[in-house]
Amino acid sequence: MSGYLAVLADSDLFGTLAILSLILALTGLRNKSRNSKLHRLLTFIVLMAIPVMHGIGTYFLNLPPA
């Protein structure tokens, strides 16, 4: 599992998050799209992705060696 997470973190995950953040920021400039439930949900998911990954990484780093 830790090997899989290491590959996942080194892949295009952070680039994808950056692109999604840019798209959400640009679409958020319009008041109509910023107030839509879909835009708010996607923004919440993108913003929570980093703390969730940090929590998972901290958990696996604190496991005793196999």
N, C-alpha and C positions, 0 to 999 in steps of 0.2 A: 504493500500500500504506500509506503513512504517513497519508494522508487517511482511509482506512478504519479504521486503528488509533486515530486521533484521535476519530472518531465513536464507535467502540466504547468507548473509555475514558470518553467523556462520557455514554454512555447509562446504562442502569440496571445496569451491570456491578457497580459497587461496592455498590449497594443490594442486589442479588441475593446478593453474597458476604456482606454483613452479615446478611441474613435466613437464609441457609444456616448461617452461623456461630452465630446465635442458636438455630436449631433443633437443630444438633448439640450445642451446649452444654446445652440443656434436656434433650435425650434422653440425654446423657451423664451426667446426674445419677443415672440408674438403672444399677446395677452390671451387670445382665444385658445391656443394650443397649451399654454402654460397652465391654464385652469382646467384642462381636461383630466379626467380620472386616469386615463391611460398614461399620459405624460407624467403625472405624479407617481404612479405605480412604477414605471420604468426608471424614473429618477431615484426613487427609494431603493430599488433593486441594485442599480449601478453603484449608488453610494454605500450600500451595505455590503457589497462584495468584498471590499478591501478589509474591513474589520472581521468579517467571517473568515477570510483566508488567513488573516493574522492569528485568529483564535485557533484554527485548525493546525497551523504551523507551530504555534506555541505548545499545543497539546502533544503533537508528535515529537517535538524536540525534548519534552520532559519525560518521555517514556524511557524506561531503562533499556540499555542495549540488548539485543536478542542473543 
